Every structure is written in structure tokens, then in C-alpha cells.
Amino acid sequence: MNRIEPVMPEIDFAVDPLADLDERMAYLKASGERVVPVHWKGEIGWLVLRYDDVIKLLPDEKKIPAAPEYIRNWDTQGPTLLKLSGQNHKINREIVSKPFSAGQIRAAIESMLVPIANRVIDDIGDRREIDLIETFSHRYPFLVIAQILGIPVDNEQEQELRELVSDVVQGAQGDIETRRQIALDARARLNAYL
């Protein structure tokens, strides 16, 4: 039996910090391959490189079921939509997707989206230099989703809550077990807050 050798064997695409991810993806795409084997949480995973292929695969639950991956590797999040399959997934997705529909978002531009954007911009104040990703791109969607979910977030708690959410989805550094424990601790703290 042939052993599958991952590309870029020095990294684990699931857990290693990849400051140069864009460059690595550009290199892999330039190879002409559509799907390549990579290290994923210590095992072999398959990285789909073309947008059109990703779009075709994502909704195909028979060929690429998402639930087993989330159940096995993301147990720190508790029950989520991504762990459901079949009709159960469809019903729950319809329930939670309504606030994110194009019509709902258009209706919320003046009442929610613009005020949140103004809040984030106002917080920049008169600073002449900022990290746009940290200062705006991370904050804005977090605050929008929190408001849609009805979770009050004041300026004093915002950074801590954003870090907890990141930790729950295993965004912390370290080996898999360390990240898992950080995620479980963050989930408990988030649950207490909510």
C-alpha cells in the first residue's frame, strides 16, 4: 500500500500558526493541483485549492460530510449547527440563517450596521496609525453578530469576549490537547457570561 505524503510536511494546517498562509496557498495553487494532501491534526487531510471546487463540495453532504469532522475535532464547542446532518441540519440552518439573509441585512443597514461601524471608527479617535485588521476587521463582525444574537457587549468586555470566542474555536497557540483545554475553559467562561 502506498503511503500518502503530505505537501509542506513541516506544518500542520489545522494547528500551526501560518503567518505566510497566503504565500503558501499561492504556491500550492500555482502547482496546478486541485486537491493536495496536508497534515491536519496529526493525520492526513485534503486541501481543496480551487474556489469552484470548494463551492461544489461544501453542499454535498454525501461526498464530503462535515458533521463527523466537527463532532470528532471540535467537541469543545458543544452542540452546533455544523455537527448536524440531513434534515436536522436543514431545519436548524433555516432557523438561524434568517437574521443573516440579504433582506434582513439590507433592512439593518441604518439601524445596526452603520451605527456599529461608526462606533468602531469613533473608537479609533485621532490615532494616525492603526492595525486595520485588529482595530476594525476583527471588531466589526464580532459586534454585528453579537447584536444580531442579542448579546450586549460594552467596550470594557469586548476584548475579553473576542478572545474567549477565539479560544472556543481553538484559536489559541499550542499542541492539540493544550488548545482543547483552553477551549473548554473559554467555553465555561462564555457560558457563565451568557
Secondary structure, DSSP 8 states (H G I E B T S, - for coil): ------SSTT-BTTTS--TTHHHHHHHHHHTT-SEEEEEETTEEEEEE--HHHHHHHTT-TTTS-SHHHHHHH-GGG-S-GGG--HHHHHHHHHHHHGGGSHHHHHHTIIIIIHHHHHHHHHHHTT-S---HIIIIITHHHHHHHHHHHT----HHHHHHHHHHHHHHTT-S-S-HHHHHHHHHHHHHHHHHH-
